[in-house]
């Protein structure tokens, strides 16, 4: 399977991937992933399980975390906060698009 096909499959929110698959597809180390979980920036589908699995969209979160950490040299707490802000901004942008879609065309 090509990397492009694997990324497309794993980025689906309904698809679960293992801890190892997440590390491989995101380029993060196991320690980085555990740190993200510890600080609440990443949530396993079942945190009490002995073998964590994640939704496919966590790949994007981890890649974003690695980029933010690299670009801004953030400590784990600041990184978790920045990821929360990025997530909130994405949710607000989606809500705005939805509301704009409901407006009559002449108001836009």
Buried (B, 14 or more C-beta within 10 A) or exposed (E): EEEEEBEEEBBEEEEBBEBEBBBBBBEBEEEBBBBBBEBEBBBBEEEEEEEBBBBBEBBBBBBBBBEBBEEEEBEBEBBBBBBEEBEEEEEEEEEEEEEEEEEEEEEE
